[in-house]
Structures are given as structure tokens and as C-alpha cells.
Amino acid sequence: MTIKAVIFDLDGTLVDSAPDLMLATNHVLSRLERRAITMDEVRSFVGHGARALIARGCAATGDAIDEKTLDFYFAEFLRFYEKNIAVDSVAFPGVTDLLRRCAASGLKMGVCTNKLEGLSVRLLQALDLAKYFGAVIGPDTINVAKPDPAPYLETMKRLGVPARQSIMIGDSETDILTARAAGVPVIGVTFGYTQKPVATYNPDYLVSHFEEVWDILKLKR
């Protein structure tokens, strides 16, 4: 089937956002009088949204917190992160070149992420990437998160392309499971945020740099 759209995960796939996610998480942990978490810990905790990131950070630094306390510190995280969303975050090498190539070839592009939609758009705008995407879907967009296929299918609906004519690019088990549930092929990137190597989850393709992606897309067109 001819590929007409490319759907990207955000954190750990398009953008190396771990430094700013770590900063915001450690802000919350400092309020709880906990130790700071490390970059390696952040990279293994990311993938299921900010609430899960905070919960994992708390579990790693002391006792787990209850839902009411988590609600409070989730709001605190969001306030801090929104103001510091692109301090040290950068697009991964080769991202902009690939997006330009896709746009020039007529491929539609979307983002399907477990980062809140508003924060996702803000981050993409800050890095001058938002202009490439016809849809940005977060877990709050339709109140369903990956790996449920519904956010992916909503992305395709908004792009106006059948899901079967798309391919996903992601860095984690969540992305592989989402693609499988949606019935689409998936490219795994090896440089992202995951507890185990992404190859463990058997993506259809594996790349270590975005310059490798275009050759895969050409084969699918």
C-alpha cells in the first residue's frame, strides 16, 4: 500500500525533550523534599504522559504518592514546564531535513503523542516545527492515550488519509503497540526514551538516525 502520511511520536522521537522534562520533574521533587532524578531515569520514565512521569519519579525517590497529591503536583509540573518547555529541548539530528523532504514530496504529517496537546503544540512552535504538521493529537484531545489506537486513528482522520496509507515513527514500546493496534507499519528509532532497547519490541524497521528514514519511505511510495 502506498504511504501518503507519516505520523511521529514527539518526546524521544522528534524532540530530545528530556532535559526540560527532567528540570520540571525535579522542580516537583524538590517541593516534595526528594532527591533529583537523573537523565537516565528520566529517559526510562517518559512515554506515558506527565502524570506517569511524576509518579515514577516519586516512586524512585521515596514513597509513592496518592492520587490527590499527584493531582496537585501534576498541576505544579504543568505550570513550571509550560514556562520552561524549550530551554534545552532540541529536535533530533536530521529531523528538519526529513520534514522538509516529506513536505516537498506531498506526504502529510502528524504527531500522535502522550504529551498534552497544548504543550505539544507549544513545544513544536518553539522549535519552528509546527508548520509541518496537519494534526497534533495528545491524550487529552479525545481523552484516550496511546497505546490505544484511537489517538492514531484520530490523527489520520484529521489529515484526511486512510490509516492503511500511513506509517508511524516512534521510540518506545507504547509506539510499537499503538502501530500494531492501528494495523500500520512502524519505524523504531534507537536514540529515544525507553526502558529496553526499542528493537526488543520488534518494529518493522529500525533506524539510528533520521537520515535513514527517507530510504524507507521511498520504498513505501
Secondary structure, 3 states (H helix, E strand, C coil): CCCCEEEECCECCCEECHHHHHHHHHHHHHHCCCCCCCHHHHHHHCCCCHHHHHHHHHHHHCCCCCHHHHHHHHHHHHHHHHHCCCCCCEECCCHHHHHHHHHHCCCEEEEECCCCHHHHHHHHHHCCCHHHCCEEECCCCCCCCCCCCHHHHHHHHHHCCCHHHEEEEECCHHHHHHHHHHCCCEEEECCCCCCCCHHHHCCCEEECCHHHHHHHHHHCC
